[in-house]
């Protein structure tokens, strides 16, 4: 990545943090968490577990923006995450399609007490999903599926190196199954 692109990404991240609903009153706290993570992610020998929404925790490591954004601001996608926490009740069923590292699954099952089915097709991200399920002790409430969800049964190719923006690749190799 060019120095200019890095600077633009950093500026966008800092704007996101300082404008986030959970950081508006004390934006420097979010910036401090971001800065501390930038240092820790380079020094830590492996993943780091951090407090998420009480009583939940998540693992983070360098390159996992699906987790680290929550570390910076509390709940990265504030409105959607708050909605899930407040609407779900123990025993409800929550489906997390494209679960990534499982932030929504953990909110649904560890915080709200709902049962969850989490679908994550990317192998490396699925491994983080499983680790976050174990970290929070919610394996009895979560069914994790290492597969994609779509309109048809078939096989698709998916990017695996784009973190939270992995996506299905359009290609002639798609082959629906009967």
C-alpha positions in Angstrom: 0.0 0.0 0.0 1.3 3.4 -0.9 2.1 6.0 1.8 -0.8 8.1 0.5 -3.2 5.3 0.7 -2.1 4.5 4.2 -2.6 8.1 5.2 -6.1 8.2 3.7 -7.0 4.9 5.4 -5.7 6.2 8.7 -7.6 9.5 8.3 -10.8 7.7 7.5 -10.4 5.4 10.5 -9.9 8.3 12.8 -12.9 10.1 11.4 -15.0 7.0 11.9 -13.8 6.7 15.5 -14.3 10.4 16.5 -17.8 10.5 14.8 -19.0 7.2 16.2 -22.0 7.4 18.6 -20.2 5.7 21.4 -17.1 8.0 21.1 -18.7 11.4 20.4 -18.5 12.6 24.0 -14.9 11.4 24.5 -13.4 11.0 21.0 -9.9 10.9 22.4 -10.6 7.7 24.3 -11.4 5.9 21.0 -8.3 7.4 19.4 -6.2 6.1 22.4 -7.7 2.6 22.0 -6.9 2.7 18.2 -3.3 3.9 18.9 -2.8 1.3 21.7 -4.1 -1.4 19.3 -1.8 -0.3 16.5 1.2 -0.8 18.9 -0.1 -4.0 20.6 -1.0 -5.7 17.3 2.6 -5.4 16.2 4.1 -6.5 19.5 1.7 -9.2 20.6 2.9 -12.7 19.7 -0.6 -13.9 18.8 -4.3 -13.0 19.1 -5.5 -10.8 22.0 -8.9 -11.2 23.7 -10.6 -7.9 24.5 -13.8 -7.0 26.4 -16.7 -6.4 23.9 -20.2 -5.8 25.2 -20.5 -7.2 28.8 -20.1 -10.2 29.3 -18.8 -10.9 25.8 -15.2 -10.9 24.6 -13.7 -11.1 21.1 -10.3 -12.1 19.8 -8.4 -9.6 17.6 -5.1 -9.7 15.7 -3.6 -7.6 13.1 -5.7 -7.6 9.9 -9.0 -8.6 11.5 -11.0 -5.4 11.1 -14.2 -7.3 11.8 -13.0 -7.5 15.4 -10.6 -4.5 15.8 -13.3 -1.9 14.8 -15.3 -3.1 17.9 -12.2 -2.7 20.0 -11.8 0.9 19.0 -15.4 2.0 19.5 -17.3 -0.6 21.5 -19.8 -1.7 18.8 -18.5 -1.0 15.3 -22.0 -1.0 13.6 -23.7 0.7 16.5 -27.3 1.0 15.3 -27.5 -2.6 13.9 -25.7 -4.1 16.9 -27.8 -2.2 19.4 -30.9 -3.2 17.6 -29.9 -6.9 17.8 -29.0 -6.7 21.5 -32.3 -5.0 22.4 -34.6 -7.1 20.2 -33.3 -10.6 20.8 -34.4 -12.6 23.8 -33.2 -15.8 25.3 -34.4 -18.7 23.2 -34.9 -16.6 20.0 -33.1 -17.8 16.9 -30.6 -15.5 15.2 -29.1 -16.3 11.8 -25.7 -14.6 11.1 -25.1 -15.0 7.3 -21.5 -14.0 6.5 -20.6 -14.1 10.2 -17.0 -13.1 9.7 -15.4 -13.4 13.2 -18.8 -13.7 14.8 -19.3 -10.3 16.4 -23.1 -10.4 15.8 -23.3 -14.1 16.8 -21.5 -13.3 20.1 -23.8 -10.4 20.7 -26.9 -12.5 20.0 -25.8 -15.6 22.0 -23.5 -14.3 24.8 -25.2 -11.0 25.4 -28.9 -11.6 24.6 -29.0 -15.3 25.2 -30.4 -16.2 21.8 -29.6 -19.3 19.8 -27.6 -18.6 16.7 -26.8 -20.2 13.4 -23.6 -18.6 12.0 -22.6 -19.1 8.4 -19.0 -18.2 7.3 -17.6 -19.6 4.1 -14.0 -18.3 4.3 -11.8 -20.9 6.1 -9.5 -18.5 8.0 -12.4 -16.4 9.2 -14.4 -19.4 10.1 -11.6 -20.5 12.4 -11.8 -17.1 14.2 -15.6 -17.5 14.5 -15.0 -20.8 16.2 -12.4 -19.3 18.6 -14.8 -16.5 19.5 -17.6 -19.0 20.2 -15.3 -21.0 22.5 -14.0 -17.8 24.2 -17.5 -16.9 25.1 -18.6 -20.3 26.1 -21.7 -20.3 23.8 -21.1 -23.5 21.9 -24.3 -24.9 23.3 -26.2 -21.9 21.8 -24.5 -21.6 18.4 -24.4 -23.8 15.4 -21.5 -22.7 13.2 -21.6 -23.7 9.5 -18.6 -23.4 7.3 -20.5 -22.6 4.2 -22.1 -19.8 2.1 -25.7 -19.1 1.9 -27.4 -18.3 -1.5 -30.5 -18.6 -3.6 -29.4 -21.9 -5.2 -27.5 -24.9 -4.1 -24.1 -24.9 -5.8 -20.4 -24.1 -5.6 -19.0 -20.6 -5.7 -15.6 -19.1 -5.4 -15.1 -16.5 -2.7 -12.2 -14.2 -2.0 -10.3 -14.9 1.2 -7.8 -12.1 1.6 -10.1 -9.1 1.8 -11.1 -9.4 5.4 -14.6 -7.9 6.0 -15.2 -7.3 2.3 -14.6 -10.9 1.0 -17.2 -11.6 -1.6 -18.4 -14.1 -4.2 -16.4 -14.1 -7.4 -18.4 -14.1 -10.6 -16.8 -16.8 -12.7 -17.6 -19.5 -15.2 -16.6 -22.0 -12.5 -20.0 -21.6 -10.8 -21.9 -24.8 -11.1 -25.4 -25.2 -9.6 -26.1 -28.6 -8.2 -29.5 -30.3 -8.4 
